[in-house]
């Protein structure tokens, strides 16, 4: 591979404790000739000393703005509000290609500085399957929180935990299931995680995927007590729930968790809310009579930062070792260029710097 300088940045979001590269995989990168600079971060689940021991350089939090121009800045969630012009190559989940709020501003910052976004959501194989994802843990946490809310055990604010501790709270108190559950998108990564959490809670959920959503039976959907949506739509589909469905007299649904959190996008399959929930206020009441509660947290896996980071890092590592502008990274680059054209930004040849 060509010489690569990765710059692992501190996450600006205060509730983000995950990392795309754990210390064990940082050591593998360094051993393979990658220069790895890691920013200090008081919230990252792994202490900076473990990265130092792995042979990484250490830099202050937020110093990526003045990193060498050839450094590739690596993160997970959104960048801070500045600078206005982004000059580096960045790897993170940009959420900017489906008309989301703030998409034009983010892409405009890249256009202004000549930088490049390699969006991790579009790091895919030849068949379009994502190569590194937090989906399983997003689904697991989504279903777990929905179960706890439905059973009256969810406490706010939410705090990071371990799977063992979380599973202990999910253990059913009675002999049999106390509610009916539905997982939509049950065959994907997130759906598999949701099904696993339901099983831990003693619930055997109804599982829907493409066949069931192609001709959706909303009446059947509304007959479930708890629903977890794990569908990430890539093209427009009829919504799974509409405002009028929430007022249907036959609605039995009481707890809704949207793992996907595609709010603000025209591809949103649950256009019954317009703002995500948070760790401080994880639940929003959509209807009072009968009650319907929503959980829509867009960084669920950060509640299990150790497990989710370890899995994600292991999946991402081989692709970081093969970083370039062809293969999966080339597909990321093509999607970035396409988005620039869609928003009227002319990126020019700087994309390949």
FENJOUR-V436037 format. One line per field, one symbol per residue. ss: DSSP state (a for helix, b for strand, c for the rest). phi: phi as a letter, one per 30 degrees, with the letter a starting at -180 (. if undefined). Layout:
BEGIN
ss->???
phi->???
END
This chain:
BEGIN
ss->ccccbbbbccccccccccccccaaaaaaaaacccbbbbbccccccccaaaaaacccbbbcccaaaacccccbbbccccccccccccccbbbbccccccccccaaaaaaaaaaaccbbbbaaacbcccccbccccaaaaaaaaaaaaaaaaccccccccccccaaaaaaaaccccccccccbbbbccccaaaaaaaaaaaacccccbbbcaaaaacccaaaaacccbbbbcccccccccccccaaaaccccccccbbbbcccccccccccccccccccccccccbbbbccccbbbbccccaaaaaaaaaaaaaaaaaaaaaccccccaaaaaaaaaaaaaaaacccccaaaaac
phi->.debccbdddddddcccdbdbdeddddddddcjddbcbddadcddcdddddeddjddcbdeideecdedddcdcabcddddbddccccdbcaddhbcbideiddddddddddcidbccdddcdbddcjddcbaceedddddeddddddddcicdccddbebcddddddddeddcdbdcacbbccidcdeddddddddedddiccddccbeddddbdcdddeddcdbbccbccdcbebeddbbedddcddddcebbbccddhceicdcddbdcabadcbddbdbbddbcbddbccbbccbedddbddddddddddddeddddcdacbiedddeddddddddddciccdidddcd
END
